[in-house]
Amino acid sequence: MPISVDLSDRVALVTGGSQGIGAGIAEVLVRAGATVVTCARSAVEAPAPGTTHVQCDVRDPEAVAAMVDAVVAEHGRLDFLVNNAGGSPYALAADASPRLLEKVLGLNLTAPLVVARAANAVMQRQGGGAIVNISSVSALRPSPGTAAYGAAKAGVDSLTRSLAVEWGPNVRVNTVDVGLCRTEQTADHYGSDETVRAIEQTIPLGRMAEPAEVGQVVAFLASDLASYVSGACVECHGGGEPPVFSHVVQKENQ
């Protein structure tokens, strides 16, 4: 019998789901049969096919509670939460203002907990659900220029393990540590096509991920195929980022 991810009759909420990695995740969940609601701070004139969009600042607990209530009122349940909203501008730790540090930590660590708490309350009442937090390779290695972001994502990985213990057995909680991914913002982050290709050569699989590839990992973790997976941090980074000395050794051996 073929194995496939079937999310039919399930309702998913994807934060930051209107663009980038979040849009790729939403697309895969729709293809798997889920009813998908995306949210972001900005309104969206034309939501992705198969999705509906709500405007919400996930850093605002009252706004988050109202959003989750609205999703349940509209669809009758909430089966999956994908905590994807996040990000950080480049700023060296010594130069970043206290205000910037507060905003980065709030968006990337506190907000996922706020949304997860609201979703968990619904999932516990209905007897089950799954939460997938989108983290980053920045949680696993130094993150110069985005130190607060890296620290926040490491916190998300830790948070995932704790929530999996607190909220089981009804609710499974997992994390995906995402590496470099091609989105509409790739050029803004990394520069020209030539620069992007040079960066990709440092990745063991030789390329950046596509957003849908992250979505496929999320769909698995949300599905019944991952029914015994909770508290896990799945690394989706193409083999990771080899240490600098390995490139020096390779050059010497050529």
Secondary structure by P-SEA (a helix, b strand, c coil): cbbbbbbccbbbbbcccccaaaaaaaaaaaaaccbbbbbcccccccccccbbbbbbccccaaaaaaaaaaaaaacccccbbbcccccccccccccccaaaaaaaaaaccaaaaaaaaaaaaaaaaaccbbbbbbbccccccccccaaaaaaaaaaaaaaaaaaaaaccccbbbbccccccccccccccccccaaaaaaaaaaccccccccaaaaaaaaaaaacccccccccbbbbccccccccaaaaaaaaaac
